[in-house]
Amino acid sequence: MLDIIFLIKAIISFLFLFILTRLMGTKQLAQLTYFDYIVGITIGNFTASMVIEPEIRTMDAVIGITVWGVLPIFLSFLSRKRSSFRRLLEGSPTLVIENGKFRTEGLIKENLTAHNIMLLLRKGGNFKLEDIELAILETNGDISVIQKKSARNVTVQDLKQTEQSQKEPRVLIIDGYLLEGALIELNLSKDWLLKELKKKGATSLQEVLIAQLQPDGTLYVDIWNGNVNQQLNL
């Protein structure tokens, strides 16, 4: 038998949610900040609870949805009027790579690892750290990259290279974790790698933020101290 009360609550929640989403405006998923994401989840939970949980009064759920729907609209209005309030609400972009080197203070601020940043870089087609002039983590979680001029300009040597001869940079260490599979594929030993790292001041793998083997045979090393970032030659 059809539950009329359930049906009415479902229709009310649907209409109420539709009105709120129209008032809050349209954003692409890539434009949502973390705060927008949490607000959307919370409103959805309130709406679902109003329908499927009989112990929650309809009016209580409506009040909750209204508060979580109207306050973000009000905050969005304030953020358009005052840039300082917008920075407080949405945060600000964070510099994570500068001149090919990780900015460890940026990683700590955003609670990210080098692995997280490398994933974002690879998704954008950026594989070589030393080719990156600046990498900025945006407030929506995307990463913006400015490559060095030398990396953007095509040279005669680049034109002579065939697709078969081009090699992809390989990460050997990331966030202090040794990728043994990469060493085996490249016919390199762990002892050799540890000796090379020790020459440059790293006493353990845990001190290494990232070590990346470049296509030209050089090893790019970034050490967790914000200052010591060395390039090693094989």
C-alpha positions as CSV (number, residue, x, y, z in Angstrom):
1,M,0.0,0.0,0.0
2,L,1.3,3.4,-0.9
3,D,2.5,5.5,2.0
4,I,1.0,9.0,1.3
5,I,3.1,10.7,4.0
6,F,6.3,9.2,2.5
7,L,5.3,10.3,-1.0
8,I,4.5,13.9,0.2
9,K,7.9,14.1,2.1
10,A,9.7,12.9,-1.0
11,I,8.1,15.5,-3.2
12,I,8.7,18.3,-0.7
13,S,12.4,17.4,-0.3
14,F,12.8,17.2,-4.1
15,L,11.2,20.6,-4.7
16,F,13.1,22.2,-1.8
17,L,16.4,20.8,-3.0
18,F,15.7,21.9,-6.6
19,I,15.0,25.5,-5.4
20,L,18.1,25.6,-3.3
21,T,20.4,24.4,-6.1
22,R,19.0,27.0,-8.4
23,L,19.6,29.7,-5.8
24,M,23.1,28.6,-5.1
25,G,24.1,28.8,-8.8
26,T,25.7,26.5,-11.2
27,K,29.3,25.4,-11.0
28,Q,31.3,22.8,-12.9
29,L,32.6,20.0,-10.6
30,A,36.2,21.2,-11.3
31,Q,35.3,24.6,-9.9
32,L,34.0,23.4,-6.6
33,T,36.1,24.1,-3.5
34,Y,36.4,21.6,-0.7
35,F,33.8,23.8,1.3
36,D,31.4,23.6,-1.7
37,Y,31.8,19.8,-1.7
38,I,31.1,19.4,2.0
39,V,28.0,21.7,1.8
40,G,26.6,19.7,-1.1
41,I,27.0,16.4,0.8
42,T,25.5,17.8,4.0
43,I,22.4,19.2,2.1
44,G,22.0,15.9,0.4
45,N,22.1,14.0,3.7
46,F,19.5,16.4,5.3
47,T,17.2,15.9,2.3
48,A,17.6,12.1,2.3
49,S,17.0,11.9,6.1
50,M,13.8,13.9,5.8
51,V,12.4,11.2,3.6
52,I,13.6,7.9,4.9
53,E,14.0,8.5,8.6
54,P,10.5,8.9,10.2
55,E,11.9,10.0,13.6
56,I,13.2,13.2,12.0
57,R,10.4,15.8,11.8
58,T,9.9,17.3,8.4
59,M,10.2,20.9,9.7
60,D,13.5,20.1,11.5
61,A,14.9,18.8,8.3
62,V,13.6,21.8,6.3
63,I,15.3,24.2,8.8
64,G,18.6,22.3,8.5
65,I,18.5,22.3,4.7
66,T,17.6,26.0,4.7
67,V,20.5,27.0,7.0
68,W,23.0,24.9,5.0
69,G,21.6,26.3,1.7
70,V,21.1,30.0,2.6
71,L,24.4,30.5,4.5
72,P,26.7,29.5,1.6
73,I,24.7,31.9,-0.7
74,F,25.2,34.7,1.8
75,L,28.9,33.8,2.2
76,S,29.3,33.7,-1.6
77,F,27.8,37.2,-1.8
78,L,30.3,38.5,0.8
79,S,33.2,36.9,-1.0
80,R,32.3,38.7,-4.2
81,K,32.3,42.0,-2.3
82,R,35.5,41.6,-0.3
83,S,38.6,39.8,-1.6
84,S,39.9,39.3,2.0
85,F,36.8,37.4,2.9
86,R,37.0,35.3,-0.3
87,R,40.5,34.2,0.7
88,L,39.2,33.3,4.1
89,L,36.3,31.3,2.7
90,E,38.0,29.6,-0.3
91,G,41.6,29.7,0.7
92,S,44.4,30.7,-1.6
93,P,46.6,28.9,-4.1
94,T,49.7,27.3,-2.8
95,L,53.1,27.1,-4.5
96,V,54.3,23.5,-4.4
97,I,57.2,23.5,-6.9
98,E,59.6,26.3,-7.7
99,N,62.4,26.0,-10.2
100,G,62.0,22.2,-10.4
101,K,62.2,21.8,-6.6
102,F,59.4,20.9,-4.2
103,R,58.4,23.6,-1.7
104,T,58.1,21.4,1.4
105,E,56.3,24.1,3.3
106,G,53.6,24.1,0.7
107,L,53.2,20.3,0.9
108,I,53.0,20.5,4.7
109,K,50.4,23.4,4.6
110,E,48.1,21.4,2.3
111,N,48.8,18.0,4.0
112,L,50.0,16.5,0.7
113,T,52.8,14.2,-0.3
114,A,55.1,14.3,-3.3
115,H,53.2,11.3,-4.6
116,N,50.0,13.3,-4.7
117,I,51.7,16.2,-6.6
118,M,53.4,13.8,-9.0
119,L,50.0,12.2,-9.8
120,L,48.5,15.6,-10.7
121,L,51.6,16.5,-12.7
122,R,51.4,13.3,-14.8
123,K,47.7,13.8,-15.4
124,G,48.6,17.2,-17.0
125,G,51.4,15.7,-19.1
126,N,54.3,17.0,-16.9
127,F,56.8,14.2,-16.3
128,K,60.1,16.0,-15.7
129,L,60.4,18.0,-12.5
130,E,63.5,19.9,-13.7
131,D,61.4,21.3,-16.6
132,I,58.9,23.0,-14.2
133,E,59.4,26.6,-13.3
134,L,56.3,26.9,-11.1
135,A,53.6,24.5,-10.0
136,I,50.7,26.0,-8.1
137,L,48.0,24.0,-6.3
138,E,44.7,25.8,-6.9
139,T,41.8,26.0,-4.4
140,N,39.8,23.5,-6.3
141,G,42.5,20.9,-6.1
142,D,43.8,21.3,-9.7
143,I,47.5,22.1,-10.3
144,S,48.7,24.9,-12.7
145,V,52.1,24.4,-14.2
146,I,54.5,26.9,-15.8
147,Q,57.3,25.2,-17.7
148,K,60.8,26.6,-18.0
149,K,61.5,28.4,-21.3
150,S,64.1,25.7,-22.2
151,A,61.4,23.1,-21.9
152,R,58.9,25.0,-24.0
153,N,61.2,25.7,-26.9
154,V,61.7,22.9,-29.4
155,T,65.3,22.4,-30.3
156,V,67.0,20.8,-33.3
157,Q,68.0,17.9,-31.1
158,D,64.4,17.4,-30.1
159,L,63.3,17.2,-33.7
160,K,66.0,14.6,-34.5
161,Q,64.8,12.3,-31.7
162,T,62.5,9.5,-32.8
163,E,59.6,8.4,-30.8
164,Q,61.2,5.1,-30.1
165,S,64.3,6.7,-28.7
166,Q,62.5,8.9,-26.2
167,K,62.4,7.7,-22.7
168,E,60.0,8.6,-19.9
169,P,61.5,9.9,-16.6
170,R,61.4,7.2,-13.9
171,V,60.8,7.8,-10.2
172,L,63.1,5.7,-8.0
173,I,62.2,7.1,-4.6
174,I,59.0,9.0,-3.6
175,D,58.2,10.2,0.0
176,G,61.0,8.2,1.3
177,Y,59.7,5.0,-0.3
178,L,62.0,3.0,-2.6
179,L,60.4,1.7,-5.8
180,E,62.4,-1.5,-6.1
181,G,60.6,-2.5,-9.3
182,A,61.9,0.5,-11.1
183,L,65.5,-0.3,-10.0
184,I,65.2,-3.8,-11.3
185,E,63.8,-2.7,-14.7
186,L,66.7,-0.2,-15.0
187,N,69.3,-2.7,-13.9
188,L,70.3,-0.5,-11.0
189,S,71.2,-1.7,-7.4
190,K,69.9,-0.4,-4.2
191,D,73.5,-0.1,-2.8
192,W,74.5,2.1,-5.7
193,L,71.5,4.4,-5.1
194,L,72.2,4.6,-1.3
195,K,75.8,5.5,-2.0
196,E,74.8,8.3,-4.4
197,L,72.3,9.7,-1.9
198,K,74.8,9.6,0.9
199,K,77.3,11.6,-1.2
200,K,74.7,14.4,-1.3
201,G,73.8,14.4,2.4
202,A,70.9,12.0,2.7
203,T,71.6,9.5,5.4
204,S,68.5,7.5,4.8
205,L,65.7,6.9,2.3
206,Q,63.2,8.7,4.6
207,E,65.1,12.0,4.0
208,V,64.4,11.8,0.2
209,L,61.3,13.5,-1.0
210,I,61.8,12.3,-4.5
211,A,64.5,10.8,-6.7
212,Q,63.8,10.7,-10.4
213,L,66.0,9.2,-13.2
214,Q,65.9,11.5,-16.2
215,P,66.0,10.4,-19.9
216,D,69.5,11.8,-20.3
217,G,70.8,9.5,-17.5
218,T,70.9,12.1,-14.7
219,L,69.3,11.5,-11.3
220,Y,67.2,14.3,-9.9
221,V,67.0,14.3,-6.1
222,D,64.9,16.5,-3.8
223,I,65.6,16.2,-0.1
224,W,63.2,17.0,2.7
225,N,64.6,20.2,4.2
226,G,63.4,22.9,1.8
227,N,66.9,23.9,0.8
228,V,69.0,20.9,-0.2
229,N,68.0,19.9,-3.7
230,Q,70.7,18.3,-5.7
231,Q,71.2,16.8,-9.1
232,L,73.4,13.7,-9.4
233,N,75.1,12.4,-12.4
234,L,75.2,8.7,-13.2
